[in-house]
Amino acid sequence: MFRNTARFLDALFVIAGGLLVHWMRFSTPIALSDTERLLIAFNCVLVLLMFPGFGVYKP
């Protein structure tokens, strides 16, 4: 259960971080271009695939 929650939170933090950085840079909170949405989604997939491979969720 911990691993699933941690994985969900990691993906959520990637999305929140992308939105926060966009807001800080461009001062528009939600007006993301298609490229920015694609990059955030790509980073979420990378986090979900790479973190277990590096043993991030092992106690």
C-alpha positions in Angstrom: 0.0 0.0 0.0 2.8 2.4 0.8 4.4 1.9 -2.6 1.3 2.6 -4.5 0.6 5.8 -2.4 4.2 6.9 -2.8 4.1 6.3 -6.6 0.8 8.3 -6.9 2.3 11.1 -4.8 5.5 11.2 -6.9 3.5 11.6 -10.1 1.3 14.2 -8.4 4.3 16.2 -7.3 5.7 16.1 -10.9 2.5 17.6 -12.2 2.3 20.2 -9.4 6.0 21.1 -9.9 5.4 21.6 -13.7 2.4 23.8 -13.0 4.3 25.8 -10.3 7.3 26.3 -12.5 5.1 27.4 -15.4 3.2 29.9 -13.2 6.5 31.3 -11.8 8.0 31.7 -15.3 5.0 33.0 -17.3 2.5 34.2 -14.6 -0.3 32.2 -16.1 -1.4 29.3 -13.9 -3.2 26.9 -16.2 -2.6 28.0 -19.8 -0.2 25.2 -20.8 0.7 24.5 -24.4 0.4 21.1 -25.9 4.1 20.6 -25.7 4.2 21.5 -22.0 1.4 19.1 -21.3 3.2 16.4 -23.2 6.5 17.0 -21.4 4.8 16.9 -17.9 3.1 13.6 -18.9 6.4 12.2 -20.2 8.1 13.1 -16.9 5.3 11.4 -14.9 5.8 8.2 -17.0 9.6 8.4 -16.4 9.1 8.8 -12.7 6.7 5.8 -12.6 9.1 3.7 -14.6 12.5 4.7 -13.2 12.0 5.1 -9.5 11.1 1.4 -8.9 14.1 0.5 -11.0 16.4 2.4 -8.8 14.9 1.0 -5.6 13.3 4.2 -4.4 10.3 2.4 -2.9 12.2 -0.4 -1.1 12.1 -0.1 2.7 
